[in-house]
Amino acid sequence: MNWVKVLDRDALPQDERKVVKVGNHKILLLNHKEQIYAMDNACPHMKLSLQSGKITEDNAILCPWHRSAFDLQSGDVKDWTPWPPGVGRVMAMVSKQKALTIFPTRVEEGSIWVGLED
């Protein structure tokens, strides 16, 4: 694992989010319930940005475009393209479900670090 310092801890207050570029990755950082999460900023369905996605009570992020839901811890699919009604379900049948890429994080020396595969 290659750990990369991406942001000062103070630059990501509670309930805030930021997109950082690390190598070829655009990573969405979230500070939710005192936990720092890092994930690919592209929904696996159509590669659209997740930056404005809603965080649910059960710790998922909803894609703002087709409302696919992904677990913040694992990236597992909780719901696949339910929007728009009817059409979304057809899109779900013709597109393969893919988990959201999640990156490990740690806070050290006042900074947020993200782990990338070597």
C-alpha positions as a printed Julia matrix, in Angstrom:
118×3 Matrix{Float64}:
   0.0    0.0     0.0
   1.28   3.43   -0.96
   0.05   6.11    1.5
  -0.32   9.62    0.06
  -0.91  12.78    2.09
  -3.84  14.5     0.39
  -5.15  17.26    2.67
  -4.69  18.98    6.02
  -7.18  17.53    8.51
  -8.49  21.01    9.34
  -9.41  21.56    5.67
 -12.21  18.96    5.9
 -14.64  19.95    8.69
 -17.53  17.73    9.83
 -20.11  17.07    7.06
 -17.87  18.61    4.39
 -16.44  17.04    1.24
 -13.64  17.78   -1.19
 -12.33  16.24   -4.39
  -8.57  15.76   -4.57
  -6.48  14.54   -7.47
  -3.97  11.84   -6.65
  -2.1   10.51   -9.67
  -4.77   9.4   -12.15
  -7.5    9.33   -9.48
 -10.09  11.96   -8.61
 -10.91  11.03   -5.03
 -13.92  12.29   -3.11
 -13.15  12.82    0.58
 -16.05  12.95    3.05
 -16.08  13.77    6.73
 -19.24  12.01    7.94
 -19.98  11.26   11.61
 -16.35  11.93   12.59
 -15.12   9.37   10.03
 -13.05  10.24    6.95
 -14.07   8.33    3.82
 -12.3    8.31    0.45
 -13.84   7.01   -2.76
 -13.61   7.3    -6.51
 -15.48  10.47   -7.5
 -17.01   8.68  -10.5
 -20.15   6.57  -10.15
 -19.4    3.11  -11.58
 -22.62   3.26  -13.64
 -21.86   6.12  -16.03
 -18.71   7.67  -14.49
 -20.57  10.84  -13.42
 -19.43  12.83  -10.36
 -20.58  11.79   -6.89
 -19.47  15.05   -5.25
 -23.03  16.3    -4.65
 -24.41  12.86   -3.73
 -26.63  12.62   -0.66
 -25.41  10.64    2.35
 -28.12   8.36    3.74
 -28.89   7.37    7.33
 -27.52   3.87    6.64
 -24.1    5.26    5.55
 -24.44   5.13    1.8
 -23.79   7.74   -0.86
 -26.45   8.23   -3.52
 -25.41   9.07   -7.05
 -27.16  12.37   -7.85
 -27.88  11.23  -11.41
 -29.56   7.8   -11.24
 -29.64   7.39   -7.43
 -27.52   4.28   -7.24
 -26.53   3.77   -3.6
 -23.08   2.62   -2.43
 -21.94   1.66    1.07
 -19.39   4.19    2.37
 -17.26   1.52    4.08
 -17.14  -1.18    1.41
 -18.38   0.46   -1.81
 -20.91  -2.38   -2.2
 -24.05  -1.64   -4.22
 -27.13  -1.09   -2.06
 -29.37  -0.02   -4.96
 -28.63   0.11   -8.68
 -30.06   2.87  -10.94
 -33.6    3.23   -9.55
 -34.05   6.65  -11.2
 -35.91   7.74  -13.24
 -38.82   5.44  -12.39
 -39.33   2.73  -14.99
 -36.44   3.85  -17.21
 -33.95   3.46  -14.36
 -34.96  -0.16  -13.82
 -34.51  -0.87  -17.54
 -31.03   0.73  -17.39
 -30.28  -1.44  -14.36
 -31.15  -4.58  -16.31
 -28.82  -3.72  -19.2
 -25.87  -2.43  -17.18
 -23.72  -4.58  -14.93
 -23.67  -3.65  -11.24
 -20.24  -2.5   -10.12
 -19.06  -1.59   -6.64
 -17.69   1.88   -5.94
 -13.93   1.99   -5.4
 -13.17   2.85   -1.77
  -9.71   3.88   -0.58
  -8.44   3.36    2.98
  -7.77   6.52    4.98
  -5.87   7.49    8.08
  -5.31  10.74    9.94
  -1.73  11.31   11.06
   0.38  14.35   11.89
  -2.62  16.64   11.28
  -3.11  15.35    7.71
  -5.46  13.03    5.85
  -3.69  10.16    4.09
  -5.18   7.9     1.41
  -3.91   4.41    0.63
  -3.42   3.46   -3.01
  -2.58   0.04   -4.37
   1.03  -0.2    -5.58
